[in-house]
Amino acid sequence: MRCWCRLRLSGRAEVPRTATGSRSAGLQPPASLDPQALDNVHSVHNDRIMTTAYVSGRVPARYERLVAKQARAARTSKSDLVARYVIEKSLETEFPGISFRDSLSGREAYLTGRRVAVWEVLVVHEEAKSVEKTANHFGWTRVLVRRALAYAKSFPEEISRSREGEIHTVQAAG
């Protein structure tokens, strides 16, 4: 299967190109292809959940072996494991105090150094109706509660999935 796009050159006509960027050497995209879909210069993988982009990097061989070992243990590919690491570390940097761990329902965000998931802080906050009361409930500072709430506000679908997954997993086990 060949992917097509149009490369827009400033002041010049559009030059059809393949996904690799080479000139299409007179080849034309299939007639059934929607022309509106040909306005991208760079294609990414699209699925129903999200759009992905390619990121590349090099690591010393000893770290590659470590990632390979961890990927085997997690029963996933090195590529998927590295993608997870990049995403989670980026989020941990963007939201200090938030980390990620495995849970019964999959990966979830939690407060670093605590045993409490972000979705659990959100549940208490919804009931307490204030940051102060939520902080008192956990015996934490308001800053920790605000960090959890900021993360939950930025990723409501993820928090909802974690919450529902934990509730359904516990109900099934009980």
VOBA-1610 file (N, C-alpha, C; in pm, whole numbers, padded with zeros to 5 digits, always signed):
BEGIN
Met+00084-00118+00000Met+00000+00000+00000Met+00089+00124+00000Arg+00057+00219-00081Arg+00136+00340-00095Arg+00058+00457-00039Cys+00125+00539+00042Cys+00062+00659+00097Cys+00102+00778+00013Trp+00014+00872+00000Trp+00039+00988-00083Trp+00016+01115-00004Cys+00085+01219-00042Cys+00057+01352+00011Cys+00098+01453-00094Arg+00055+01576-00077Arg+00098+01685-00165Arg+00192+01773-00086Leu+00303+01803-00145Leu+00400+01892-00082Leu+00374+02032-00134Arg+00341+02123-00045Arg+00314+02261-00084Arg+00446+02338-00084Leu+00484+02385-00199Leu+00605+02465-00212Leu+00563+02611-00228Ser+00627+02698-00155Ser+00586+02839-00162Ser+00605+02893-00303Gly+00497+02943-00360Gly+00502+03002-00493Gly+00511+02902-00606Arg+00505+02773-00578Arg+00514+02671-00683Arg+00393+02579-00677Ala+00376+02505-00781Ala+00265+02409-00785Ala+00292+02296-00686Glu+00187+02229-00649Glu+00201+02115-00558Glu+00264+01998-00632Val+00358+01932-00569Val+00427+01819-00628Val+00383+01693-00555Pro+00316+01599-00625Pro+00277+01476-00556Pro+00400+01400-00505Arg+00393+01347-00386Arg+00504+01272-00325Arg+00447+01148-00257Thr+00534+01048-00243Thr+00496+00930-00166Thr+00521+00960-00020Ala+00482+00870+00068Ala+00500+00890+00212Ala+00646+00904+00249Thr+00736+00846+00169Thr+00879+00857+00199Thr+00936+00990+00154Gly+00856+01068+00082Gly+00901+01199+00041Gly+00959+01203-00099Ser+00973+01088-00165Ser+01029+01088-00300Ser+00923+01133-00400Arg+00971+01192-00512Arg+00875+01230-00614Arg+00806+01105-00665Ser+00682+01120-00701Ser+00604+01004-00738Ser+00630+00957-00881Ala+00724+01017-00950Ala+00767+00974-01084Ala+00650+00949-01177Gly+00558+01044-01180Gly+00446+01035-01271Gly+00331+00950-01219Leu+00352+00880-01110Leu+00242+00802-01054Leu+00138+00895-00994Gln+00016+00858-01008Gln-00092+00937-00952Gln-00159+00858-00840Pro-00212+00928-00740Pro-00283+00857-00634Pro-00407+00790-00689Pro-00455+00685-00625Pro-00574+00616-00673Pro-00690+00713-00687Ala-00773+00693-00787Ala-00887+00781-00813Ala-00984+00780-00695Ser-00990+00669-00622Ser-01084+00659-00510Ser-01038+00735-00387Leu-00913+00786-00388Leu-00859+00856-00272Leu-00918+00997-00264Asp-00969+01034-00150Asp-01028+01165-00128Asp-00921+01273-00138Pro-00934+01371-00226Pro-00833+01476-00240Pro-00811+01555-00113Gln-00914+01569-00031Gln-00899+01642+00096Gln-00798+01573+00187Ala-00783+01443+00172Ala-00689+01367+00256Ala-00545+01384+00210Leu-00523+01453+00099Leu-00389+01466+00044Leu-00321+01598+00081Asp-00371+01668+00177Asp-00313+01797+00213Asp-00210+01787+00324Asn-00171+01670+00365Asn-00071+01653+00470Asn+00068+01637+00411Val+00165+01705+00469Val+00303+01687+00427Val+00363+01569+00500His+00320+01548+00623His+00374+01439+00706His+00258+01354+00755Ser+00266+01226+00732Ser+00161+01137+00777Ser+00198+01075+00910Val+00101+01052+00992Val+00119+00982+01118Val+00020+00868+01121His+00040+00774+01211His-00053+00662+01225His-00180+00713+01290Asn-00291+00678+01233Asn-00419+00716+01293Asn-00493+00590+01333Asp-00543+00590+01454Asp-00635+00485+01495Asp-00748+00553+01569Arg-00841+00478+01619Arg-00957+00538+01683Arg-00923+00607+01814Ile-00817+00565+01879Ile-00785+00620+02010Ile-00707+00749+01997Met-00601+00751+01919Met-00518+00871+01910Met-00436+00870+01783Thr-00378+00984+01755Thr-00283+00999+01647Thr-00144+00984+01707Thr-00057+00912+01639Thr+00078+00893+01690Thr+00179+00953+01594Ala+00295+00986+01645Ala+00403+01041+01565Ala+00530+00962+01596Tyr+00622+00965+01504Tyr+00747+00891+01518Tyr+00849+00976+01591Val+00912+00919+01696Val+01021+00983+01770Val+01135+00883+01773Ser+01256+00931+01747Ser+01370+00841+01742Ser+01480+00890+01835Gly+01558+00798+01887Gly+01672+00834+01972Gly+01768+00716+01982Arg+01888+00743+02028Arg+01988+00637+02043Arg+02028+00628+02189Val+02051+00507+02235Val+02096+00483+02372Val+02216+00389+02368Pro+02302+00395+02471Pro+02412+00298+02477Pro+02357+00155+02482Ala+02435+00061+02429Ala+02392-00078+02415Ala+02345-00138+02547Arg+02411-00106+02657Arg+02372-00168+02784Arg+02231-00128+02825Tyr+02187-00007+02788Tyr+02051+00035+02819Tyr+01951-00029+02725Glu+01993-00051+02602Glu+01905-00122+02508Glu+01878-00262+02559Arg+01981-00329+02612Arg+01962-00463+02668Arg+01868-00460+02787Leu+01879-00357+02869Leu+01790-00342+02984Leu+01646-00322+02939Val+01625-00237+02839Val+01491-00215+02785Val+01436-00344+02724Ala+01520-00417+02652Ala+01476-00544+02593Ala+01432-00642+02702Lys+01509-00650+02810Lys+01475-00738+02922Lys+01342-00696+02986Gln+01325-00565+03007Gln+01201-00515+03067Gln+01081-00534+02975Ala+01102-00519+02845Ala+00994-00541+02749Ala+00950-00687+02750Arg+01046-00779+02755Arg+01009-00922+02764Arg+00929-00949+02890Ala+00973-00893+03003Ala+00904-00913+03130Ala+00762-00857+03125Ala+00744-00746+03056Ala+00613-00682+03045Ala+00529-00739+02930Arg+00589-00832+02855Arg+00523-00894+02740Arg+00474-00789+02640Thr+00567-00700+02606Thr+00539-00597+02508Thr+00664-00577+02422Ser+00652-00494+02322Ser+00768-00467+02235Ser+00855-00359+02298Lys+00981-00357+02256Lys+01071-00250+02302Lys+01014-00114+02261Ser+00963-00107+02141Ser+00909+00019+02090Ser+00794+00069+02178Asp+00702-00019+02212Asp+00588+00021+02296Asp+00633+00060+02436Leu+00731-00014+02490Leu+00781+00018+02624Leu+00852+00153+02625Val+00935+00179+02525Val+01005+00308+02517Val+00904+00420+02499Ala+00802+00399+02418Ala+00698+00501+02400Ala+00631+00532+02533Arg+00599+00428+02609Arg+00537+00448+02741Arg+00630+00526+02832Tyr+00760+00491+02832Tyr+00857+00563+02915Tyr+00866+00710+02878Val+00869+00739+02748Val+00880+00878+02702Val+00756+00957+02743Ile+00641+00900+02722Ile+00516+00968+02758Ile+00509+00993+02908Glu+00534+00888+02986Glu+00521+00902+03131Glu+00625+00998+03188Lys+00747+00993+03140Lys+00849+01087+03191Lys+00815+01230+03152Ser+00762+01250+03033Ser+00720+01384+02990Ser+00608+01437+03081Leu+00514+01349+03115Leu+00405+01391+03203Leu+00454+01416+03346Glu+00547+01333+03393Glu+00604+01354+03527Glu+00678+01486+03535Thr+00742+01527+03427Thr+00812+01655+03423Thr+00713+01770+03418Glu+00608+01753+03341Glu+00506+01857+03327Glu+00420+01872+03453Phe+00398+01761+03523Phe+00315+01759+03644Phe+00397+01704+03760Pro+00481+01787+03824Pro+00564+01739+03936Pro+00477+01678+04045Gly+00523+01566+04100Gly+00448+01498+04204Gly+00358+01388+04152Ile+00347+01376+04021Ile+00267+01270+03960Ile+00362+01165+03902Ser+00335+01038+03931Ser+00411+00926+03876Ser+00312+00823+03821Phe+00365+00715+03767Phe+00280+00612+03707Phe+00320+00475+03759Arg+00221+00387+03769Arg+00246+00251+03816Arg+00144+00157+03753Asp+00175+00029+03765Asp+00079-00073+03722Asp-00028-00087+03829Ser-00150-00109+03785Ser-00260-00133+03878Ser-00341-00250+03823Leu-00444-00289+03892Leu-00528-00399+03846Leu-00590-00371+03710Ser-00614-00244+03682Ser-00678-00208+03555Ser-00581-00154+03451Gly-00450-00162+03476Gly-00351-00112+03381Gly-00267-00003+03444Arg-00202+00079+03362Arg-00119+00189+03413Arg-00208+00300+03466Glu-00166+00361+03579Glu-00243+00471+03634Glu-00152+00576+03695Ala-00203+00700+03698Ala-00132+00812+03760Ala-00159+00809+03910Tyr-00055+00837+03988Tyr-00070+00845+04133Tyr+00023+00953+04185Leu+00011+00986+04312Leu+00098+01086+04373Leu+00227+01019+04417Thr+00339+01075+04372Thr+00471+01019+04402Thr+00490+01009+04553Gly+00535+00892+04597Gly+00560+00871+04739Gly+00436+00841+04820Arg+00322+00832+04756Arg+00194+00801+04822Arg+00137+00675+04758Arg+00043+00617+04822Arg-00022+00497+04766Arg-00155+00531+04700Val-00182+00657+04683Val-00313+00703+04637Val-00308+00743+04489Ala-00401+00687+04412Ala-00412+00721+04270Ala-00479+00858+04255Val-00451+00923+04143Val-00510+01054+04115Val-00662+01045+04117Trp-00718+00938+04061Trp-00864+00927+04057Trp-00922+00920+04199Glu-00848+00863+04293Glu-00897+00855+04431Glu-00901+00994+04495Val-00802+01077+04465Val-00801+01216+04515Val-00922+01290+04458Leu-00949+01268+04331Leu-01063+01332+04266Leu-01194+01290+04331Val-01209+01164+04363Val-01332+01115+04429Val-01352+01185+04563Val-01247+01192+04644Val-01256+01258+04774Val-01287+01406+04756His-01222+01470+04658His-01246+01613+04634His-01390+01638+04589Glu-01445+01550+04507Glu-01584+01566+04463Glu-01680+01561+04583Glu-01647+01480+04680Glu-01731+01468+04800Glu-01703+01582+04899Ala-01575+01616+04919Ala-01537+01718+05018Ala-01568+01859+04968Lys-01566+01879+04837Lys-01596+02006+04773Lys-01494+02117+04800Ser-01377+02083+04856Ser-01273+02185+04874Ser-01135+02119+04879Val-01036+02196+04836Val-00898+02148+04841Val-00855+02129+04986Glu-00893+02224+05072Glu-00855+02218+05214Glu-00908+02090+05280Lys-01036+02059+05261Lys-01094+01939+05322Lys-01033+01812+05264Thr-01003+01813+05135Thr-00939+01697+05072Thr-00800+01676+05129Ala-00724+01784+05143Ala-00589+01776+05201Ala-00597+01722+05344Asn-00692+01772+05422Asn-00708+01724+05561Asn-00743+01576+05565His-00826+01531+05472His-00866+01390+05466His-00742+01300+05452Phe-00651+01339+05364Phe-00532+01259+05339Phe-00416+01292+05433Gly-00425+01404+05504Gly-00314+01448+05588Gly-00199+01504+05505Trp-00232+01567+05392Trp-00135+01621+05299Trp-00142+01773+05298Thr-00047+01832+05225Thr-00054+01976+05198Thr-00152+01999+05083Arg-00201+02121+05073Arg-00292+02157+04963Arg-00223+02146+04829Val-00090+02168+04827Val-00014+02160+04701Val-00028+02022+04637Leu-00017+01917+04717Leu-00030+01781+04662Leu-00169+01759+04601Val-00270+01806+04670Val-00407+01790+04619Val-00422+01868+04489Arg-00372+01990+04484Arg-00382+02071+04362Arg-00310+02005+04245Arg-00197+01943+04272Arg-00124+01873+04164Arg-00207+01759+04108Ala-00267+01682+04195Ala-00351+01571+04150Ala-00471+01623+04070Leu-00533+01729+04119Leu-00649+01786+04050Leu-00611+01847+03915Ala-00492+01907+03909Ala-00446+01964+03781Ala-00427+01854+03678Tyr-00368+01742+03721Tyr-00349+01630+03629Tyr-00485+01575+03585Ala-00575+01557+03681Ala-00708+01503+03651Ala-00783+01594+03553Lys-00768+01724+03569Lys-00834+01819+03480Lys-00776+01811+03338Ser-00646+01787+03327Ser-00582+01779+03195Ser-00610+01648+03123Phe-00638+01540+03198Phe-00658+01408+03138Phe-00782+01340+03194Pro-00899+01402+03174Pro-01022+01347+03234Pro-01059+01207+03183Glu-01033+01179+03054Glu-01068+01046+03001Glu-00983+00938+03065Glu-00854+00965+03080Glu-00763+00870+03144Glu-00804+00843+03288Ile-00834+00948+03362Ile-00873+00934+03502Ile-01004+00857+03512Ser-01096+00884+03425Ser-01225+00813+03423Ser-01204+00664+03395Arg-01117+00633+03297Arg-01089+00492+03266Arg-01025+00421+03385Ser-00930+00488+03451Ser-00864+00428+03568Ser-00965+00402+03678Arg-01049+00501+03702Arg-01151+00489+03807Arg-01247+00374+03777Glu-01301+00373+03657Glu-01396+00267+03618Glu-01328+00131+03619Gly-01205+00124+03570Gly-01133-00002+03567Gly-01109-00058+03705Glu-01072+00025+03799Glu-01049-00020+03937Glu-01179-00064+04001Ile-01285+00013+03981Ile-01414-00020+04043Ile-01465-00153+03988His-01458-00171+03855His-01507-00295+03794His-01419-00413+03831Thr-01288-00393+03841Thr-01196-00501+03877Thr-01221-00547+04020Val-01239-00452+04109Val-01265-00486+04250Val-01400-00556+04265Gln-01502-00508+04193Gln-01634-00571+04200Gln-01629-00713+04147Ala-01555-00735+04037Ala-01543-00870+03979Ala-01470-00964+04073Ala-01370-00911+04145Ala-01292-00994+04237Ala-01368-01022+04365Gly-01458-00933+04403Gly-01528-00943+04531Gly-01648-01026+04520
//
